[in-house]
């Protein structure tokens, strides 16, 4: 674990610039290292902010190109999973409510596809929520970079 702490510090020291533009890359490197990520998760837990990392992990799985490709013939399942993610992280008093600017969280909470719609429309809903999740993930990453 001490090696991972040094690795986190090295990433942070090597990649943060005056304008902070590469600090996000440093966070991505930490998240890509299993030991460093686990230390970061523990720290977030102590800071009562571990829902941010849970959201990133959950949405990364949903956004994964291979996962999307395997599920392309099952858009209703993707929609149901997206709604479950929204309910877990974005509805008021959610189990793991993520702090997000209201403009983004409102769009996510408002995402309610019609129960019965054509397959083509379901794919449009998937594309829409895909964009919303990408935006929310990016925002969460930026918030973690600045103030977890």
Contact map, one row per residue, 1 for C-alpha under 8 A:
1111100000000000000000000000000000100010000000000000000000000000000000000000000000000000000000000000000000000000000000000000000000000000000000000000
1111110000000000000000000000000000000000000000000000000000000000000000000000000000000000000000000000000000000000000000000000000000000000000000000000
1111111000000000000000000000000000000000000000000000000000000000000000000000000000000000000000000000000000000000000000000000000000000000000000000000
1111111100000000000000000000000000110010000000000000000000000000000000000000000000000000000000000000000000000000000000000000000000000000000000000000
1111111110000000000000000000000000010010000000000000000000000000000000000000000000000000000000000000000000000000000000000000000000000000000000000000
0111111111000000000000000000000000000000000000000000000000000000000000000000000000000000000000000000000000000000000000000000000000000000000000000000
0011111111100000000000000000000000010000000000000000000000000000000000000000000000000000000000000000000000000000000000000000000000000000000000000000
0001111111110000000000000000010000010000000000000000000000000000000000000000000000000000000000000000000000000000000000000000000000000000000000000000
0000111111111000000000000000000000000000000000000000000000000000000000000000000000000000000000000000000000000000000000000000000000000000000000000000
0000011111111100000000000000000000000000000000000000000000000000000000000000000000000000000000000000000000000000000000000000000000000000000000000000
0000001111111110000000000100110000000000000000000000000000000000000000000000000000000000000000000000000000000000000000000000000000000000000000000000
0000000111111111000000100110000000000000000000000000000000000000000000000000000000000000000000000000000000000000000000000000000000000000000000000000
0000000011111111000000000000000000000000000000000000000000000000000000000000000000000000000000000000000000000000000000000000000000000000000000000000
0000000001111111000000000000000000000000000000000000000000000000000000000000000000000000000000000000000000000000000000000000000000000000000000000000
0000000000111111100001101100000000000000000000000000000000000000000000000000000000000000000000000000000000000000000000000000000000000000000000000000
0000000000011111110111100100000000000000000000000000000000000000000000000000000000000000000000000000000000000000000000000000000000000000000000000000
0000000000000011111111100000000000000000000000000000000000000000000000000000000000000000000000000000000000000000000000000000000000000000000000000000
0000000000000001111110000000000000000000000000000000000000000000000000000000000000000000000000000000000000000000000000000000000000000000000000000000
0000000000000000111110000000000000000000000000000000000000000000000000000000000000000000000000000000000000000000000000000000000000000000000000000000
0000000000000001111111110000000000000000000000000000000000000000000000000000000000000000000000000000000000000000000000000000000000000000000000000000
0000000000000001111111110000000000000000000000000000000000000000000000000000000000000000000000000000000000000000000000000000000000000000000000000000
0000000000000011100111111100000000000000000000000000000000000000000000000000000000000000000000000000000000000000000000000000000000000000000000000000
0000000000010011100111111110000000000000000000000000000000000000000000000000000000000000000000000000000000000000000000000000000000000000000000001000
0000000000000000000111111111000000000000000000000000000000000000000000000000000000000000000000000000000000000000000000000000000000000000000011001000
0000000000000010000001111111100000000000000000000000000000000000000000000000000000000000000000000000000000000000000000000000000000000000000000000000
0000000000110011000001111111110000000000000000000000000000000000000000000000000000000000000000000000000000000000000000000000000000000000000000000000
0000000000010000000000111111111000000000000000000000000000000000000000000000000000000000000000000000000000000000000000000000000000000000000010001000
0000000000000000000000011111111100000000000000000000000000000000000000000000000000000000000000000000000000000000000000000000000000000000000000000000
0000000000100000000000001111111110000000000000000000000000000000000000000000000000000000000000000000000000000000000000000000000000000000000000000000
0000000100100000000000000111111111011001000000000000000000000000000000000000000000000000000000000000000000000000000000000000000000000000000000000000
0000000000000000000000000011111111011000000000000000000000000000000000000000000000000000000000000000000000000000000000000000000000000000000000000000
0000000000000000000000000001111111001000000000000000000000000000000000000000000000000000000000000000000000000000000000000000000000000000000000000000
0000000000000000000000000000111111111000000000000000000000000000000000000000000000000000000000000000000000000000000000000000000000000000000000000000
0000000000000000000000000000011111111100000000000000000000000000000000000000000000000000000000000000000000000000000000000000000000000000000000000000
1001000000000000000000000000000011111110000000000000000000000000000000000000000000000000000000000000000000000000000000000000000000000000000000000000
0001101100000000000000000000011011111111000000000000000000000000000000000000000000000000000000000000000000000000000000000000000000000000000000000000
0000000000000000000000000000011111111111100000000000000000000000000000000000000000000000000000000000000000000000000000000000000000000000000000000000
0000000000000000000000000000000001111111110000000000000000000000000000000000000000000000000000000000000000000000000000000000000000000000000000000000
1001100000000000000000000000000000111111111000000000000000000000000000000000000000000000000000000000000000000000000000000000000000000000000000000000
0000000000000000000000000000010000011111111100000000000000000000000000000000000000000000000000000000000000000000000000000000000000000000000000000000
0000000000000000000000000000000000001111111110000100100000000000000000000000000000000000000000000000000000000000000000000000000000000000000000000000
0000000000000000000000000000000000000111111111000100000000000000000000000000000000000000000000000000000000000000000000000000000000000000000000000000
0000000000000000000000000000000000000011111111100000000000000000000000000000000000000000000000000000000000000000000000000000000000000000000000000000
0000000000000000000000000000000000000001111111111100000000000000000000000000000000000000000000000000000000000000000000000000000000000000000000000001
0000000000000000000000000000000000000000111111111100000000000000000000000000000000000000000000000000000000000000000000000000000000000000000000000000
0000000000000000000000000000000000000000011111111000000000000000000000000000000000000000000000000000000000000000000000000000000000000000000000000000
0000000000000000000000000000000000000000001111111100000000000000000000000000000000000000000000000000000000000000000000000000000000000000000000000001
0000000000000000000000000000000000000000000111111110000000000000000000000000000000000000000000000000000000000000000000000000000000000000000000000000
0000000000000000000000000000000000000000000111111111100000000000000000000000000000000000000000000000000000000000000000000000000000000000000000000001
0000000000000000000000000000000000000000110110111111110000000000000000000000000000000000000000000000000000000000000000000000000000000000000000000000
0000000000000000000000000000000000000000000000011111111000000000000000000000000000000000100000011100000000000000000000000000000000000000000000000000
0000000000000000000000000000000000000000000000001111111100000000000000000000000000000000000000000110000000000000000000000000000000000000000100010000
0000000000000000000000000000000000000000100000001111111110000000000000000000000000000000000000000000000000000000000000000000000000000000000000000000
0000000000000000000000000000000000000000000000000111111111000000000000000000000000000000000000000000000000000000000000000000000000000000000000000000
0000000000000000000000000000000000000000000000000011111111100000000000000000000000000000100000000100000000000000000000000000000000000000100000000000
0000000000000000000000000000000000000000000000000001111111110000000000000000000000000000000000000000000000000000000000000000000000000000100110000000
0000000000000000000000000000000000000000000000000000111111111000000000000000000000000000000000000000000000000000000000000000000000000000000000000000
0000000000000000000000000000000000000000000000000000011111111100000000000000000000001000000000000000000000000000000000000000000000000000000000000000
0000000000000000000000000000000000000000000000000000001111111110000000000000000000001000000000000000000000000000000000000000000000001000100000000000
0000000000000000000000000000000000000000000000000000000111111111000000000000000000000000000000000000000000000000000000000000000000000000000000000000
0000000000000000000000000000000000000000000000000000000011111111001000000000000000000000000000000000000000000000000000000000000000000000000000000000
0000000000000000000000000000000000000000000000000000000001111111001100000000000001000000000000000000000000000000000000000000000000000000000000000000
0000000000000000000000000000000000000000000000000000000000111111101100000000000000000000000000000000000000000000000000000000000001001100000000000000
0000000000000000000000000000000000000000000000000000000000011111111100000000000000000000000000000000000000000000000000000000000000000000000000000000
0000000000000000000000000000000000000000000000000000000000000011111110000000000000000000000000000000000000000000000000000000000000000000000000000000
0000000000000000000000000000000000000000000000000000000000000001111111000000000000000000000000000000000000000000000000000000000000000000000000000000
0000000000000000000000000000000000000000000000000000000000001111111111100000000000000000000000000000000000000000000000000000000000000000000000000000
0000000000000000000000000000000000000000000000000000000000000111111111110000000000000000000000000000000000000000000000000000000000000000000000000000
0000000000000000000000000000000000000000000000000000000000000000111111110000000000000000000000000000000000000000000000000000000000000000000000000000
0000000000000000000000000000000000000000000000000000000000000000011111111000000000000000000000000000000000000000000000000000000000000000000000000000
0000000000000000000000000000000000000000000000000000000000000000001111111110110000000000000000000000000000000000000000000000000000000000000000000000
0000000000000000000000000000000000000000000000000000000000000000000111111110000000000000000000000000000000000000000000000000000000000000000000000000
0000000000000000000000000000000000000000000000000000000000000000000001111110000000000000000000000000000000000000000000000000000000000000000000000000
0000000000000000000000000000000000000000000000000000000000000000000000111111110000000000000000000000000000000000000000000000000000000000000000000000
0000000000000000000000000000000000000000000000000000000000000000000000111111111000000000000000000000000000000000000000100110010000000000000000000000
0000000000000000000000000000000000000000000000000000000000000000000000000111111100000000000000000000000000000000000000000100000000000000000000000000
0000000000000000000000000000000000000000000000000000000000000000000000100111111110000000000000000000000000000000000000000000000000000000000000000000
0000000000000000000000000000000000000000000000000000000000000000000000100111111111000000000000000000000000000000000000000000010000000000000000000000
0000000000000000000000000000000000000000000000000000000000000000000000000011111111100000000000000000000000000000100000000100110000000000000000000000
0000000000000000000000000000000000000000000000000000000000000000000000000001111111110000000000000000000000000000000000000000000000000000000000000000
0000000000000000000000000000000000000000000000000000000000000000000000000000111111111000000000000000000000000000000000000000000000000000000000000000
0000000000000000000000000000000000000000000000000000000000000100000000000000011111111100000000000000000000000000000000000000000010000000000000000000
0000000000000000000000000000000000000000000000000000000000000000000000000000001111111110000000000000000000000011000000000000000000000000000000000000
0000000000000000000000000000000000000000000000000000000000000000000000000000000111111111000000000000000000000000000000000000000000000000000000000000
0000000000000000000000000000000000000000000000000000000001100000000000000000000011111111110000000000000000000000000000000000000000000000000000000000
0000000000000000000000000000000000000000000000000000000000000000000000000000000001111111111000000000000000011000000000000000000000000000000000000000
0000000000000000000000000000000000000000000000000000000000000000000000000000000000111111111001000000000000001000000000000000000000000000000000000000
0000000000000000000000000000000000000000000000000000000000000000000000000000000000011111111001111000000000000000000000000000000000000000000000000000
0000000000000000000000000000000000000000000000000010001000000000000000000000000000001111111001111100000000000000000000000000000000000000000000000000
0000000000000000000000000000000000000000000000000000000000000000000000000000000000001111111101001100000010011000000000000000000000000000000000000000
0000000000000000000000000000000000000000000000000000000000000000000000000000000000000111111111001000000000001000000000000000000000000000000000000000
0000000000000000000000000000000000000000000000000000000000000000000000000000000000000000011111001000000000000000000000000000000000000000000000000000
0000000000000000000000000000000000000000000000000000000000000000000000000000000000000000001111101000000000000000000000000000000000000000000000000000
0000000000000000000000000000000000000000000000000000000000000000000000000000000000000011111111111000000000000000000000000000000000000000000000000000
0000000000000000000000000000000000000000000000000000000000000000000000000000000000000001100011111000000000000000000000000000000000000000000000000000
0000000000000000000000000000000000000000000000000010000000000000000000000000000000000001100001111100000000000000000000000000000000000000000000000000
0000000000000000000000000000000000000000000000000010000000000000000000000000000000000001111111111110000000000000000000000000000000000000000000000000
0000000000000000000000000000000000000000000000000011001000000000000000000000000000000000110000011111000000000000000000000000000000000000000000000000
0000000000000000000000000000000000000000000000000001000000000000000000000000000000000000000000001111100000000000000000000000000000000000000000000000
0000000000000000000000000000000000000000000000000000000000000000000000000000000000000000000000000111110110000000000000000000000000000001001100000000
0000000000000000000000000000000000000000000000000000000000000000000000000000000000000000000000000011111110000000000000000000000000000000000000000000
0000000000000000000000000000000000000000000000000000000000000000000000000000000000000000000000000001111111000000000000000000000000000000000000000000
0000000000000000000000000000000000000000000000000000000000000000000000000000000000000000000000000000111111100000000000000000000000000000000000000000
0000000000000000000000000000000000000000000000000000000000000000000000000000000000000000000000000001111111110000000000000000000000010011000000000000
0000000000000000000000000000000000000000000000000000000000000000000000000000000000000000010000000001111111111000000000000000000000000001000000000000
0000000000000000000000000000000000000000000000000000000000000000000000000000000000000000000000000000011111111100000000000000000000000000000000000000
0000000000000000000000000000000000000000000000000000000000000000000000000000000000000000000000000000001111111110000000000000000000010000000000000000
0000000000000000000000000000000000000000000000000000000000000000000000000000000000000100010000000000000111111110000000000000000010010000000000000000
0000000000000000000000000000000000000000000000000000000000000000000000000000000000000110011000000000000011111111000000000000000000000000000000000000
0000000000000000000000000000000000000000000000000000000000000000000000000000000000000000000000000000000001111111000000000000000000000000000000000000
0000000000000000000000000000000000000000000000000000000000000000000000000000000000100000000000000000000000111111100000000000000010000000000000000000
0000000000000000000000000000000000000000000000000000000000000000000000000000000000100000000000000000000000001111110000000000000000000000000000000000
0000000000000000000000000000000000000000000000000000000000000000000000000000001000000000000000000000000000000011111000000100100000000000000000000000
0000000000000000000000000000000000000000000000000000000000000000000000000000000000000000000000000000000000000001111110000000000000000000000000000000
0000000000000000000000000000000000000000000000000000000000000000000000000000000000000000000000000000000000000000111110000000000000000000000000000000
0000000000000000000000000000000000000000000000000000000000000000000000000000000000000000000000000000000000000000011111000000000000000000000000000000
0000000000000000000000000000000000000000000000000000000000000000000000000000000000000000000000000000000000000000011111101100000000000000000000000000
0000000000000000000000000000000000000000000000000000000000000000000000000000000000000000000000000000000000000000000111111100000000000000000000000000
0000000000000000000000000000000000000000000000000000000000000000000000000010000000000000000000000000000000000000000011111110000000000000000000000000
0000000000000000000000000000000000000000000000000000000000000000000000000000000000000000000000000000000000000000000001111111000000000000000000000000
0000000000000000000000000000000000000000000000000000000000000000000000000000000000000000000000000000000000000000000011111111100000000000000000000000
0000000000000000000000000000000000000000000000000000000000000000000000000011001000000000000000000000000000000000100011111111110000000000000000000000
0000000000000000000000000000000000000000000000000000000000000000000000000010000000000000000000000000000000000000000000111111111000000000000000000000
0000000000000000000000000000000000000000000000000000000000000000000000000000000000000000000000000000000000000000000000011111111100000000000000000000
0000000000000000000000000000000000000000000000000000000000000000000000000000001000000000000000000000000000000000100000001111111110000000000000000000
0000000000000000000000000000000000000000000000000000000000000000000000000010011000000000000000000000000000000000000000000111111111000000000000000000
0000000000000000000000000000000000000000000000000000000000000000000000000000000000000000000000000000000000000000000000000011111111100000000000000000
0000000000000000000000000000000000000000000000000000000000000000000000000000000000000000000000000000000000000000000000000001111111110000000000000000
0000000000000000000000000000000000000000000000000000000000000000000000000000000001000000000000000000000000010010000000000000111111111000000000000000
0000000000000000000000000000000000000000000000000000000000000010000000000000000000000000000000000000000000000000000000000000011111111100000000000000
0000000000000000000000000000000000000000000000000000000000000000000000000000000000000000000000000000000000000000000000000000001111111110000000000000
0000000000000000000000000000000000000000000000000000000000000000000000000000000000000000000000000000000100110000000000000000000111111111000000000000
0000000000000000000000000000000000000000000000000000000000100010000000000000000000000000000000000000000000000000000000000000000011111111100000000000
0000000000000000000000000000000000000000000000000000000000000010000000000000000000000000000000000000000000000000000000000000000001111111110000000000
0000000000000000000000000000000000000000000000000000000000000000000000000000000000000000000000000000000100000000000000000000000000111111111000000000
0000000000000000000000000000000000000000000000000000000000000000000000000000000000000000000000000001000110000000000000000000000000011111111100000000
0000000000000000000000000000000000000000000000000000001100100000000000000000000000000000000000000000000000000000000000000000000000001111111110000000
0000000000000000000000000000000000000000000000000000000000000000000000000000000000000000000000000000000000000000000000000000000000000111111111000000
0000000000000000000000000000000000000000000000000000000000000000000000000000000000000000000000000001000000000000000000000000000000000011111111100000
0000000000000000000000000000000000000000000000000001000100000000000000000000000000000000000000000001000000000000000000000000000000000001111111110000
0000000000000000000000010010000000000000000000000000000100000000000000000000000000000000000000000000000000000000000000000000000000000000111111111000
0000000000000000000000010000000000000000000000000000000000000000000000000000000000000000000000000000000000000000000000000000000000000000011111111100
0000000000000000000000000000000000000000000000000000000000000000000000000000000000000000000000000000000000000000000000000000000000000000001111111111
0000000000000000000000000000000000000000000000000001000000000000000000000000000000000000000000000000000000000000000000000000000000000000000111111111
0000000000000000000000110010000000000000000000000000000000000000000000000000000000000000000000000000000000000000000000000000000000000000000011111111
0000000000000000000000000000000000000000000000000000000000000000000000000000000000000000000000000000000000000000000000000000000000000000000001111111
0000000000000000000000000000000000000000000000000000000000000000000000000000000000000000000000000000000000000000000000000000000000000000000000111111
0000000000000000000000000000000000000000000100101000000000000000000000000000000000000000000000000000000000000000000000000000000000000000000000111111
